[in-house]
Amino acid sequence: MLAALLLLLAGAGSAAAQERYSYMVTLSPSIGGSLSEGTDSSGVQAAFSWRTQPRTAVGVRFGSIDLSGDQVGTLESPTFRYATIAGEYRFQELYYESGVFFGLGLYQLGNGVDSEEGPGLTLGVSGDFPINKRLSVVIELSGHYADIDAASTYANASVGLAYQF
């Protein structure tokens, strides 16, 4: 696994000659939740992505959505946490860059006493709006399917600041 990650990082150098940046770190507040219980809970998402080819990237996202006040299955006031890795395809628009991503994830729904974990899938769209050479505003909408008994479909929207290098 480590060897595959190093090969992907090494491939980012060839994309750097044709793109604005090779790596991007993003921190975003978010809103989301279970599609069956409501998507109005607050959360946070951190992401790291790297270019592998022109208009292609790999992104790793870590997030948490606090479902306080909700009951999801048998869990009262749980927190939904995720870690995903996704392939991203990006499109250069006139003033911004848009993208779509699809990948795999590990998910946890827990309240500190009980928890459920499972694998799953993620699918989403993004928009990257440059502020200057290194900073941009990133908007993402994503859906998650998790193999969790309590609730299996989740969605979140995030708007955050990205640093590109």
Secondary structure, DSSP 8 states (H G I E B T S, - for coil): -HHHHHHHHHHHHHHHTTSS-SEEEEEEEEEEEETTT-S-EEEEEEEEEEEEETTEEEEEEEEEEE-TT-EETTEES-EEEEEEEEEEEEEE-SSSEEEEEEEEEEEEEE-SS-EEEEEEEEEEEEEEEESSSSEEEEEEEEEEEE--SS--EEEEEEEEEEEE-
